[in-house]
C-alpha cells in the first residue's frame, strides 16, 4: 500500500525529531516524487541539507521555494543562515532586510540582522536592530546576549553588563551568561563581584570545569591562593587526565611573577601525573627561572624519557647546557639541539638558532652560518627570533 504525501511528511518529521537525518531525507524525497512542489517537504530537505553542512544544496532549495512563496519568512531565515555559513555576510544581511521589508515586526529577523551588522562593523546600525529585537522578543536570551556583545564592542560596560544580566534573569541556567558576566567584571577588576557570579554558577553547574577555571583565576587575583588551588583540585577530580587546570594556574602565577606559587603548582602537577612528560617539562621551566639549574636539567631529562618524540624538552635542556660555556657542554648542547630539530617542524626556528649558537661556540662558523640562512628563509620576519637570527648571521659573516 502506497503511503500518502502527508503520511510521508509526518514520518519524515518524526525521523528528524529523532535525528535520523537520512531516513527523514528519504521520506521527504518520496513525498516530492508524488507532489514535487510540496512546501513542507522542500523546506524539510533544505533544513536537512543545512544541518549536514550541504550549503549549496540548501541554498538551491531555498531559492526554489522562494520562487513559489516569495514572502516565506522561515525560508528567508534559513537562506540567511546558509549565507552566514558560507561567510557571505552581505548576502545574509540582504536576506534579513528582505524579511523586514514585508514584516518589520519579525523579531528573529531583527535579531539576526542586528547581529550580522555588528559582525560587519556597522555597530551603530546593528544596535538599533538589536534594541528592536529585545522589544519584540523580551524573553529571548539570544537577543539580549547579542545586545550585550554589541555594547561591549562599543565600549559601553554598563549597558553591556545590564544586557548580560538580563540573559540569566530570563534563563537562570544559561551558563554562557554567567561566564561572560564574570569576564566583563574581571575586565573592570571587580574581583569580588566576579567571584560572586561564578559561585552562583558553580552552585548551578558543579561539574563545569570552565566555571572552576575562571573561579581559580579570580581567587588568585584576590590573593586567595588556597581557594585557587582548591578549584584546580576540583577540576582534576572531574577530569583526572586533564593537566590544563594546573597549567592555567601556573601561568597565572607566572604572569603575577609569583614564582614560588608557580613552583608549588608544577610540583603538584608532577605528583598528580608523574607519567606525563608535560608535568616534568613545565616544572623544569619554572626551576630554570628560579636558577635551580641542576634540578631543571633533571626535569627536562625526565620529560625526554617520557616524551622522546617531543622537541621542546631537548631544546630547553640544550639551552641550559649552552649556558655552561664549556667545550664539553657545547658538544652536549649541540646534540640536544640536533635531536630537537629532528622532532620539530621545519619552520620552528628556536632549536636551529640555538644549534647555530652551539656550532659558533665550537668553532664551526660555516655550519652556524648555514643554519642561520636556512632559518631566515623559513622564518617570518615578524617572529620574535628573526632579528636575533639575522644578527647572529651578520656577526658571523663579518
Order of alpha helices (4+ residues) and beta strands (2+ residues): alpha-alpha-alpha-alpha-alpha-alpha-alpha-alpha-alpha-alpha-alpha-alpha-alpha-alpha-alpha-alpha-alpha-alpha-alpha-alpha-alpha-alpha-alpha
